[in-house]
């Protein structure tokens, strides 16, 4: 799912920043069409999205998250609670050991499923802020290179770096 969100972000960024505005608009129209009509994609690309929610068997019962998605939401809540309890962090590579104090698990899977919550929990609020500042700086410099450098190769590298980091930012909301 993360890749199906991150990939269009990267491609649209490349298309818009390439200086060929028409391609960016075309890409945006294509992305919008796929968003509105996901049935045009292969089943393998949409199956995971389709199974995120399940209907209860009783008539009129509410739709709820399937087990994997619900577990992820519980882990995210546990990670937020962990950050609130440990503003300095629990220590590098300690998330999997500590998350059990915040979330009851049915299995042994204890991945954070969110890089930013993982960093915040392990390295604390300061570590998360440093990560955000680092990412912001890389985005800022690559954006400036893509706008102000006249050499086409270096400009293309700036565009590519910006798109790559932006895509990574998006994907890391769903994985660690």
C-alpha positions as CSV (number, residue, x, y, z in Angstrom):
1,X,0.0,0.0,0.0
2,X,2.8,2.4,0.9
3,X,4.4,1.9,-2.5
4,X,1.1,2.5,-4.3
5,X,0.9,5.9,-2.6
6,X,4.6,6.8,-2.7
7,X,5.2,5.9,-6.3
8,X,2.7,8.4,-7.7
9,X,4.1,11.0,-5.4
10,X,7.6,10.5,-6.8
11,X,6.5,10.3,-10.4
12,X,4.3,13.4,-10.2
13,X,7.1,15.3,-8.6
14,X,9.5,14.3,-11.4
15,X,6.9,15.2,-14.0
16,X,6.1,18.7,-12.5
17,X,9.8,19.5,-11.7
18,X,11.1,18.4,-15.0
19,X,10.0,21.7,-16.6
20,X,7.5,20.0,-18.8
21,X,4.3,21.2,-17.1
22,X,2.1,19.4,-19.6
23,X,3.4,16.1,-18.5
24,X,2.8,17.0,-14.9
25,X,-0.8,17.9,-15.6
26,X,-1.2,14.7,-17.6
27,X,0.3,12.7,-14.7
28,X,-2.1,14.4,-12.3
29,X,-5.1,13.5,-14.5
30,X,-3.9,9.9,-14.7
31,X,-3.4,9.7,-11.0
32,X,-6.8,11.2,-10.4
33,X,-8.4,8.7,-12.8
34,X,-6.8,5.8,-11.1
35,X,-7.9,7.2,-7.7
36,X,-11.5,7.5,-8.9
37,X,-11.5,4.3,-10.9
38,X,-9.1,1.8,-9.2
39,X,-10.7,-1.1,-11.2
40,X,-8.4,-0.1,-14.1
41,X,-5.4,-1.4,-12.1
42,X,-4.5,-5.1,-11.9
43,X,-6.2,-6.9,-9.0
44,X,-2.8,-7.5,-7.3
45,X,-2.3,-3.7,-7.1
46,X,-5.7,-3.1,-5.4
47,X,-6.3,-6.3,-3.4
48,X,-4.5,-5.1,-0.3
49,X,-6.5,-1.8,-0.2
50,X,-9.8,-3.7,-0.7
51,X,-9.1,-6.0,2.3
52,X,-8.3,-3.1,4.7
53,X,-11.9,-3.0,5.9
54,X,-14.2,-6.0,6.6
55,X,-18.0,-6.0,7.1
56,X,-19.4,-7.6,10.2
57,X,-21.7,-10.5,9.4
58,X,-24.8,-8.9,11.1
59,X,-27.0,-6.8,8.9
60,X,-26.6,-3.1,9.5
61,X,-23.4,-3.7,11.5
62,X,-20.5,-1.3,11.1
63,X,-17.5,-1.8,8.9
64,X,-14.3,-2.3,10.8
65,X,-10.6,-2.6,10.1
66,X,-9.3,-6.0,9.3
67,X,-7.0,-7.6,11.9
68,X,-3.7,-6.5,10.4
69,X,-4.8,-2.9,9.9
70,X,-6.4,-2.8,13.4
71,X,-3.1,-4.2,14.9
72,X,-1.2,-1.4,13.1
73,X,-3.4,1.3,14.6
74,X,-2.9,-0.2,18.0
75,X,0.8,-0.3,17.6
76,X,0.8,3.4,16.4
77,X,-1.3,4.3,19.5
78,X,1.2,2.4,21.7
79,X,4.1,4.1,20.0
80,X,2.5,7.6,20.7
81,X,2.0,6.6,24.3
82,X,5.6,5.4,24.5
83,X,6.8,8.7,23.2
84,X,4.6,10.6,25.7
85,X,6.1,8.5,28.6
86,X,9.7,8.6,27.4
87,X,10.4,12.0,25.8
88,X,14.1,11.1,25.6
89,X,13.3,7.8,24.0
90,X,13.6,4.2,25.1
91,X,17.0,3.7,23.4
92,X,18.2,2.6,20.0
93,X,16.7,-0.8,18.8
94,X,14.5,-1.1,21.9
95,X,11.1,-0.5,20.4
96,X,10.2,-4.2,19.9
97,X,11.2,-4.9,23.5
98,X,9.3,-2.0,25.0
99,X,6.1,-1.9,22.8
100,X,4.7,-4.9,24.7
101,X,4.2,-2.6,27.7
102,X,1.8,-0.5,25.7
103,X,0.1,-3.0,23.3
104,X,-1.1,-6.6,23.9
105,X,-0.1,-8.8,21.0
106,X,-1.7,-11.9,19.5
107,X,1.5,-12.8,17.7
108,X,5.2,-11.9,17.9
109,X,5.0,-9.2,15.1
110,X,6.1,-6.0,16.9
111,X,7.2,-3.8,14.0
112,X,6.3,-0.1,14.3
113,X,5.0,0.2,10.8
114,X,5.9,3.9,10.9
115,X,9.5,5.1,10.7
116,X,8.7,8.5,12.4
117,X,7.0,6.9,15.4
118,X,9.9,4.4,15.6
119,X,12.4,7.2,15.7
120,X,10.4,9.2,18.2
121,X,10.0,6.2,20.5
122,X,13.6,5.0,20.3
123,X,15.5,8.3,20.0
124,X,13.0,10.6,21.7
125,X,11.4,13.9,20.6
126,X,14.9,15.4,20.0
127,X,15.9,12.6,17.7
128,X,12.6,12.9,15.8
129,X,13.1,16.7,15.5
130,X,16.7,16.1,14.2
131,X,15.4,13.7,11.6
132,X,12.7,16.2,10.5
133,X,15.3,18.9,10.2
134,X,17.7,16.7,8.2
135,X,14.9,15.7,5.8
136,X,13.8,19.3,5.5
137,X,17.4,20.4,4.7
138,X,17.9,17.7,2.0
139,X,14.5,18.6,0.4
140,X,15.4,22.3,0.6
141,X,18.9,21.9,-1.0
142,X,17.7,19.5,-3.7
143,X,14.8,21.9,-4.5
144,X,17.2,24.8,-4.8
145,X,19.6,22.8,-7.0
146,X,16.6,21.8,-9.3
147,X,15.6,25.5,-9.6
148,X,18.8,27.5,-9.8
149,X,21.5,25.3,-11.4
150,X,21.9,25.7,-15.1
151,X,23.8,22.5,-15.8
152,X,21.1,20.0,-17.0
153,X,22.8,17.0,-15.4
154,X,23.1,18.6,-12.0
155,X,19.6,20.1,-12.2
156,X,18.3,16.6,-13.0
157,X,20.1,15.2,-10.0
158,X,18.5,17.8,-7.8
159,X,15.0,16.9,-9.2
160,X,15.7,13.2,-8.7
161,X,17.0,13.7,-5.2
162,X,13.9,15.8,-4.3
163,X,11.5,13.2,-5.7
164,X,13.4,10.4,-4.0
165,X,13.4,11.9,-0.6
166,X,9.8,13.1,-0.9
167,X,8.7,9.5,-1.9
168,X,10.7,8.1,1.0
169,X,9.0,10.5,3.4
170,X,5.6,9.3,2.2
171,X,6.5,5.6,2.3
172,X,8.0,5.8,5.8
173,X,4.6,6.8,7.2
174,X,3.6,3.1,6.6
175,X,6.8,1.2,7.2
176,X,9.8,1.1,9.3
